[in-house]
Amino acid sequence: WSEMTRQRPARAEAVRRGLNAGFSPALARELGDAVPAEVTEREVPKWLAATLEQRLVVADMDSIIDRGGVYALVGPTGVGKTTTIAKLAARYAMKHGVKRLALISMDTYRIGAQDHLRAYGRILGVPVHTAHDADALRDVLVAIGNKHLVLIDTPGLGQRDDRVAEQRQSLMANNVQRLLVLNAASQAEALEDVVAVHRAGGLAGCLLTKIDEAVKLGSALDVLVRHRLPLHYVANGQRVPEDLHLPNRAYLIHRALRTAPAAPYVLRDEEIGFAAVGAPRELQPVPAAS
């Protein structure tokens, strides 16, 4: 690391800024390796922002609302799937009306979950249908006919829950596209785990919620960049539909890179070196006794 800071200060600066912004060591190292030789240390912030903007995949503007389709929002408990469905439904209603909009709840686990969605449905004037398994979902989809946009609320399941695979199969059996809802304030490793589990079978993209609660956006954006996961919307509050927005690459990257970590979390140069080149052997975790 000391040698890198002397011989390639621009590369070292890119790694330092990436790590302190909450990006993973893997992505920070990759960005550091990609810094062109002609870029100076002073030019790194501008280069880093431009590079991350290029690598963050953002879906076409309002493609879900305008193109339509059958979508299920999936993800862990508490990420805001039901509220996000209400925001999407309200956004659609404001643009296209409610005649060709349908809402379905598959959340039969949580007490009051369907009532929550039905309350939003009543406000919009859209009935909420219920399906508890793949066969019931097929019946509902046939019954509602040729709707332009169908939004399906699913139960929140931990990424290590065996029912995640069952849920995926139920949705895929009915040609339902899955949109992964991620909490921007979640731990980086948890976000990685969630994406790794849910991306099996293919995802139509993701929605990033609670960006107003996230101290750093680096961890969430890191996962999207590395997995090339298209970002459709971001949410920054509970208001329906005001707090749902189309993603702005420049704003998201700017906010991620400008957020200064709290003092206890600022990495010193020697700590950045461990992350950049790998921790020395004596600092590797000791296996638990069997």
C-alpha positions, 0 to 999 in steps of 0.5 A: 500500500505504501508503495502504491501511494508513492508510485501511483497516488491517483490509484491509491486515492481512488481506493481510499475514496471508494472504501470510505464511501462504503463501496466494497474492497472488491469494487474499490480495488477494481476502480483503483486498477482502472484509473488511467495513468494520465489521471492525476490525484487531484482529478480522481474525484471527478474520474471516480464519479464519472466511472461509477455513473457509467457502471450504475445501470438505470432502467428506462424512464418509467418503463414499468408504468409505461410498458406494463406487465406482471410484476411481483415485488420480492425481498426481505421483511420490512424493506417496504414492498407493500408501500412501494406497490401502493406508490407504483399503483398510484403513479400508474393511476395518475398517468393511465387511470385504474381500469387496466391496473390490478393488485394481488396479495400473496402475503398470507403470513403476516397478520394484517398484511392484506388489509394494508394493501386493501386500504391502499386499493380502496383509496385508488378504487382498485380491488385487491385479489388474494392468492396463496400459492402458484395454482391460486395465482394462476386462477387469479391471473386468468380471472382478472383478464388482460390487465396492462399492469399487475402488481403482486405483493409477496411475503417478506422472507429472509434470504436464507429462508427455504421458502424463497425458492418456493416463492421463486418457483411459484412466480416463474411458473406463472411468468411473473417478473420479479423486482427485488426491493432493497433497503438502502440502509441495510448492512453491506453483507446482508445486501450482497446475500439478498441479491445473491439468493434472489438473482437465481432465475433472473430479476427484472431489476430492483427498487431501492427504498429508505435512501433517506435513512441510509447514512451511506449509499455506497454499500447499496450502489456497490451491490447494484454495480457489481451485479449489473442490476437495473435500478427502476426507482428509489424511495425516500419516505412513506408518502404515497406516491410522492416519495417514489422517484426515478433514479438520478445517476449523478445525484446518487453517485454524488451523494455516495461519494460526498458522504463523510463517514463518522469519525470512528468509521474513517479508515486510516491509511494502514487499514485501507492498505489491508482492505486494498491488498488483503489483510496480513495472515496474522489478522485473518479470523481464527476459526471457532473451536469445534 
